[in-house]
Each structure stands twice: as structure tokens, then as C-alpha cells.
Amino acid sequence: MEVPFLSLKDVNARYADELKVAVARVIDSGWYVLGEELAAFEREFAAYCGVHHAVGVGNGLDALSLIFRGYKELGAIDEGDEVIVPGNTFIASFLAITENRLVPVPVEPDPASFNLDPACVEAAIGPRTRAIMAVHLYGQLADMPALAALARRHKLLLIEDAAQAHGAMSDGRKAGTFGDAAAFSFFPAKNLGALGDGGAVVTHHAALAERVAALRNYGSDVKYRHLFQGLNSRLDEIQAAMLRVKLKYLDDDVAWRRRVARRYRDGISHPHIQLPAVAREEQHAWHLFVVRSPYRDALQRHLLAHGIHSQVHYPTPPHRQPAYAALRHADLPLTERLHDEVLSLPMGPTLHEDAVDRVIEVCQAFEGPA
């Protein structure tokens, strides 16, 4: 049996008819940018998350970057200020910081959850620290109560990189509601994925939402009046219309992902495969199911030889990338070890029971390094 890592064709085939109707509605409207579909999606996504404001933008990186741009315009943060960020994250988390001429301060993760370790965050706070970026890695909420307490005590902004965490929640609150603002990505492979790029900023703060809405549109609040030196980063009408369709099914899709994750966690018991630690089931939206093995490459070869497709998220941490050569001496041994050992197993809302059985069977048959 061939088991794909994720079949986007199968994911979108489930509501293909509704997606086609949505696209036709936009085509027939004659309005393709900053129209009623985007306004409706922004209202619906804000309501889903439980925040006052959602602003649709071009992609997840722009969402993160525009949060910092907005806070710079509001005077809450200045060029040269520091932002504490997990060392083990996708490079977009770093890019959003440096794009705004801020300074990333990478710290080590909690060894169980791979998310920000509040103790490491507190140790990294210095006189130029102005913000903490909490990345909900793989779809699991970071320790937001502890990070929020730190942010309040030190008068710091708390930004959520929720690009992988659509549907994760804690005590009835969804990802995106714990910090001052949050960024979501709607890249096609996300739990809530468009059929192209897309993103959103969510926040309770009206002033920030207004700044971001202007900044995404050339810095303009009304046509031909430009308050800021903005950019062009707008979630278009067709993507907004399709996201409105898919948003209706998001909780069901996350529920299926949790079912798959339970099956994996109950079925895989292997001395060379470390399963992900989860505090509470609702806190993980299972965008990815990531195991850890000292024999990661051999395990991946073993899986592929039996038709099981997997991916590495991510092979090289940002501070070891050529783009961030200035950070290459950062002392992050756990981060580097994780990037050598993590492996993402097949996960998605269309992964059938027999495919899950096959993944478990093949993992259990792993004999160690070749």
C-alpha cells in the first residue's frame, strides 16, 4: 500500500462542488480584490477564533511581518529592538523579525513539547527586549499562560505564530486569542488551506487591525490616500471565498486529525521512535505528527521502502542557514539535535484507517540503522 504524506487533491475533492460554486460567485460578481467575500471571511474567521478583528493578507509571512510593522507604526517597538523567538521553527518566524529591522533572539525549546520553554525565554530577556514570539509548532499550543505572565511582568508584546495551529484550543480559547496579535497562514497544506497563498492577522486591538489593514493595501485607508509606506499583500476574493467554504469543515477535519494522532500514539511503541508529548488533546491541532529518532534517516528510508511517505520539518534550523550567518554561533544544542532527529509521518483529514494501520505496522517493523 502506498501512503502519501498528504494528498491535497483528496482534501479538496470532498467539497469540490462547493468550491466551484464559490469561485463562480466571485467570477460573476466582477469584483476580485478587497470585496465582500474577503469582508465576510474576515468576520467569520474572527468569530471562529474568538477575536474582534481579522485582516486577510497575502500569506503567513506577511501576516507575521505586518504585525511588527503595525506595532512599529503605533510606537510600541522600534528598529533594533529584540524579539525572543524559538530556535526550532520555520525560517518565516525569523524573517518577519529581521524584515522589520528587529533583532531575533533564538532560545531553546521545552524538550517534551518542542515549543518555547518559558524558563529559557525569561533568561533571554534583556534591556532591548520588546516582544516574545510564541510559535505553536506542529499545531500544539505553546505554554501561553506562562508566556503571557512573563509578557505582562516585563511589559512585552506577545505575538502568536499560529501558522500551523488552526483549531488548537485551551480552556475554550482558540489559538490566536492568547497574545496581543496572531498570524495565520492559509498555505494549501495547512489545516485551513487555500488553493494558493493566503494569511491573516487576528487581534482584539482595533488600532493594530486598522494599521495592518492599511499597510497591506499600499498604506492606504481610503483610495489614493496613503498614511504609511505600505505594501501590496491582500487576500484575494477567490481565495477568501474558498476559505469560507473550508472554514465550515475545519473543526471536523481537526477532529479527524486527532483521531489519527490517537491511533499513532496507541499503536506505535518502538525503542527507536519517540512519540510527541501532549499535555491535553484539545491543545494540539495536529497539523503535523512529528516523531523523533536518533536513526531518523534510516527510519525514513525504511518507511519509503514500504510505500510510506514522510517529510522532515525542518532539516536545518534558521540560525544555521546561510541567510542568518550572523547567528551561526548561537548556543542551541537541543534545537540542532531536534532538527537532526524529527520526522513527520503521514497526517491529514483524508488519511483512512487502513493507511493508519499500515503506517503503524511499518513503524513497528523498523529494525534500526542499516
C-alpha positions in Angstrom: 0.0 0.0 0.0 1.3 3.5 -1.0 0.5 6.1 1.7 1.1 9.7 0.7 2.2 12.2 3.2 -0.8 14.4 2.4 -3.0 14.4 -0.7 -4.3 17.9 -1.3 -6.3 16.6 -4.3 -8.2 14.3 -1.9 -8.6 17.0 0.7 -10.2 19.5 -1.7 -12.2 16.9 -3.6 -14.5 16.5 -0.6 -16.0 19.9 -1.2 -15.1 20.5 -4.9 -18.7 21.3 -5.8 -18.9 24.0 -3.1 -15.5 25.4 -4.1 -16.6 25.7 -7.7 -19.8 27.5 -6.7 -17.8 29.9 -4.6 -15.3 30.6 -7.4 -18.2 31.1 -9.9 -19.8 33.5 -7.5 -16.7 35.7 -7.4 -16.2 35.5 -11.2 -19.8 36.6 -11.7 -19.5 39.4 -9.2 -16.9 41.2 -11.2 -15.1 42.3 -8.0 -11.9 40.4 -7.3 -9.8 42.3 -4.6 -11.0 43.8 -1.3 -14.6 42.9 -1.8 -17.5 41.3 0.0 -16.0 37.8 0.1 -12.9 39.0 2.0 -15.0 41.1 4.3 -17.3 38.1 5.0 -14.3 35.7 5.6 -12.7 38.2 7.9 -15.8 38.4 10.0 -16.3 34.6 10.0 -12.6 33.8 10.8 -12.6 36.4 13.6 -15.7 34.8 15.1 -14.2 31.3 14.7 -11.0 32.3 16.6 -12.9 34.4 19.2 -11.3 37.8 18.4 -12.7 41.1 17.4 -10.7 41.6 14.2 -9.2 39.5 11.4 -7.4 41.1 8.5 -6.7 38.9 5.4 -3.3 39.3 3.8 -1.3 37.7 1.1 0.5 34.9 3.1 1.5 33.8 6.5 4.9 35.5 6.4 3.3 38.8 5.6 0.8 38.3 8.4 3.7 38.0 10.9 5.7 40.8 9.4 2.7 43.2 9.3 2.1 42.7 13.0 5.5 44.0 13.7 5.1 46.8 11.1 1.8 47.7 12.7 3.3 47.9 16.2 6.2 50.0 14.8 3.7 52.5 13.4 2.0 52.5 16.8 5.2 53.3 18.5 5.3 50.1 20.6 8.5 48.8 19.0 11.5 50.4 17.3 14.2 49.3 14.9 17.0 47.5 16.7 14.7 46.1 19.4 14.9 42.4 20.3 12.3 39.7 19.8 12.6 36.4 21.6 11.8 33.5 19.2 12.2 29.7 19.3 15.4 28.5 17.7 13.5 25.4 16.2 11.0 27.0 13.9 10.4 27.6 10.2 12.5 30.4 8.9 9.5 32.7 8.3 9.4 33.3 12.1 12.9 34.9 11.8 12.2 36.6 8.5 9.3 38.6 9.9 11.5 39.9 12.6 14.5 40.9 10.5 12.4 42.3 7.7 11.3 44.9 10.2 15.0 45.6 11.2 14.4 44.0 14.6 16.8 41.5 16.2 15.8 37.8 16.7 17.0 36.3 19.9 16.6 32.5 19.4 16.1 30.3 22.5 15.9 26.6 23.2 12.6 24.7 23.3 11.0 22.6 26.0 12.4 19.1 25.3 9.0 17.5 25.6 6.7 19.7 23.5 9.4 21.3 21.3 7.7 24.7 22.0 9.1 27.7 23.7 10.5 27.0 27.2 9.3 29.8 29.5 12.4 29.5 31.6 14.7 30.0 28.6 12.6 32.9 27.5 12.9 34.6 30.9 16.7 34.1 30.9 16.9 35.8 27.5 15.0 38.9 28.4 17.3 41.9 28.2 17.0 45.8 28.1 16.2 45.8 24.4 13.6 43.0 24.5 10.2 44.2 23.4 8.4 41.1 22.3 8.1 37.3 22.6 7.0 35.3 19.5 5.3 32.1 20.6 5.3 29.6 17.7 2.6 26.9 18.1 4.9 24.3 16.5 3.3 21.4 14.5 -0.1 22.6 15.7 0.4 22.4 19.5 -0.2 25.4 21.7 2.9 26.8 23.4 2.6 27.3 27.2 0.6 30.5 26.7 -0.4 31.1 30.4 3.3 31.1 31.4 4.4 33.2 28.5 1.6 35.7 29.0 2.6 36.1 32.6 6.2 36.8 31.5 5.0 39.3 28.9 2.9 41.1 31.5 5.6 41.2 34.1 8.2 42.6 31.7 5.7 44.7 29.7 6.4 42.9 26.4 4.3 42.2 23.4 3.2 38.6 23.0 2.9 37.6 19.3 1.5 34.2 18.3 2.8 32.5 15.2 -0.3 30.3 14.7 0.5 29.3 11.1 0.2 25.6 12.0 -2.4 25.8 14.8 -5.8 26.4 13.2 -8.3 24.7 15.6 -6.0 24.2 18.6 -7.5 25.4 21.8 -7.2 25.5 25.6 -9.9 26.1 28.2 -12.3 27.1 25.4 -10.0 29.6 23.8 -8.6 29.0 20.3 -5.1 29.7 19.0 -4.8 33.4 18.2 -6.5 34.7 21.3 -3.8 34.4 23.9 -1.4 37.1 22.8 -1.6 40.7 21.6 -1.9 39.5 18.0 -1.5 36.3 16.0 -0.6 35.4 12.4 -2.2 32.5 10.5 -1.1 31.0 7.2 -3.6 29.6 4.7 -0.9 27.8 2.5 -2.7 24.9 0.8 -1.2 22.2 3.2 -2.4 23.9 6.4 -5.3 22.7 8.4 -7.3 25.6 6.8 -5.7 25.8 3.4 -6.5 28.0 0.4 -5.8 26.9 -3.1 -2.9 29.3 -3.2 -1.2 31.6 -0.8 -3.0 33.5 1.9 -2.8 34.6 5.5 -4.5 36.6 8.2 -3.7 38.7 11.3 -6.1 38.3 14.2 -6.3 40.6 17.2 -8.5 42.2 19.8 -6.8 45.5 19.2 -8.7 47.8 16.9 -5.8 50.2 16.4 -3.5 47.4 15.2 -6.1 45.9 12.9 -6.6 49.3 11.3 -2.8 49.7 10.8 -2.5 46.3 9.3 -5.5 46.8 7.0 -3.9 50.0 5.7 -0.4 48.6 5.4 -1.5 45.6 3.4 -3.0 48.0 0.8 -0.1 50.3 -0.1 -0.5 52.1 3.3 -3.9 53.4 2.3 -7.1 53.7 4.3 -9.1 55.3 1.5 -8.3 55.2 -2.2 -5.3 57.4 -3.1 -4.7 58.5 0.4 -1.5 56.8 1.8 -0.9 57.1 5.5 2.1 54.8 5.6 4.7 53.3 3.3 2.8 50.1 2.9 2.9 47.1 0.6 0.6 45.1 -1.5 -0.5 42.0 0.5 -4.2 41.3 0.1 -6.1 38.1 0.4 -7.9 38.0 -2.9 -11.7 37.4 -3.3 -11.4 33.9 -4.8 -9.2 32.6 -2.0 -11.4 34.2 0.6 -14.5 32.6 -1.0 -12.9 29.2 -0.9 -11.7 29.6 2.6 -15.2 30.5 3.7 -16.3 27.0 2.3 -13.4 25.2 4.0 -13.8 27.0 7.4 -17.2 25.3 7.8 -15.4 21.9 7.9 -12.3 22.9 9.9 -13.4 21.5 13.3 -14.4 18.2 11.7 -11.0 18.0 10.0 -9.1 18.7 13.2 -11.2 16.1 15.0 -10.1 13.5 12.4 -6.5 14.6 12.7 -6.8 14.0 16.5 -8.3 10.6 15.8 -5.3 9.7 13.6 -2.9 11.0 16.2 -4.5 8.9 18.9 -4.2 5.8 16.7 -0.5 6.5 16.1 0.2 7.2 19.8 -1.7 4.0 20.8 -0.2 1.8 18.1 3.5 2.9 17.8 5.7 1.5 20.6 9.3 1.3 19.4 12.5 1.9 21.3 13.9 4.0 18.4 10.8 6.1 17.9 9.9 8.8 20.4 6.3 9.9 20.1 5.2 13.5 20.6 4.2 14.6 24.1 0.8 16.2 24.5 -0.5 17.9 27.7 -4.1 17.9 26.6 -5.6 16.7 23.4 -7.5 19.9 22.6 -4.3 21.9 22.7 -3.0 20.1 19.5 -4.5 20.6 16.1 -2.1 18.0 14.6 -1.0 19.9 11.5 1.9 17.6 11.7 2.6 14.3 13.6 6.3 14.5 14.4 8.2 11.7 15.9 11.8 11.7 16.9 14.5 9.1 16.3 18.3 9.1 16.6 18.1 7.0 13.4 15.8 9.4 11.6 17.3 9.0 8.1 17.3 5.2 8.3 13.7 5.3 9.6 12.7 7.5 6.7 14.3 5.2 4.2 12.6 2.2 5.8 9.2 3.9 5.5 9.7 4.8 1.9 10.8 1.3 1.0 7.4 0.2 2.2 5.5 2.9 0.4 5.1 5.3 3.4 5.9 8.9 2.5 7.3 11.2 5.2 8.9 14.6 5.5 11.4 16.4 7.7 10.2 19.6 9.3 12.8 21.1 9.3 16.3 19.8 8.4 18.2 22.9 9.2 17.3 25.5 11.9 17.3 29.2 10.9 20.5 30.1 12.8 22.4 27.5 10.7 21.1 28.8 7.4 23.3 31.0 5.2 20.7 33.8 5.4 21.5 34.1 9.2 25.2 33.6 9.2 25.5 36.3 11.9 23.6 33.9 14.3 25.7 30.8 13.5 27.4 30.8 16.8 24.2 30.7 18.8 24.4 28.0 21.5 21.3 25.9 20.7 22.4 22.2 21.1 18.8 20.9 21.7 17.4 22.8 18.7 20.2 21.4 16.5 19.7 17.8 17.8 15.9 18.0 17.2 16.5 19.1 13.6 18.6 16.0 13.1 16.1 13.7 14.6 12.5 14.8 13.8 10.4 13.1 11.2 6.8 13.9 10.2 4.5 10.9 9.5 1.5 11.0 7.1 -1.3 13.2 8.6 -4.4 14.7 7.2 -8.2 14.7 7.2 -8.4 12.1 4.4 -6.0 9.6 5.9 -8.0 6.4 6.0 -8.0 3.8 8.8 -6.2 1.2 6.7 -3.5 3.7 5.8 -3.0 4.5 9.5 -2.8 0.8 10.2 -0.1 0.4 7.6 2.0 3.3 8.9 1.8 1.8 12.4 2.8 -1.7 11.1 5.7 -0.4 9.1 7.0 1.8 12.1 6.8 -1.2 14.4 8.8 -3.3 11.9 11.7 -0.8 11.9 14.9 -2.7 12.8 17.2 0.3 13.5 20.1 1.6 11.4 21.1 -0.2 8.3 
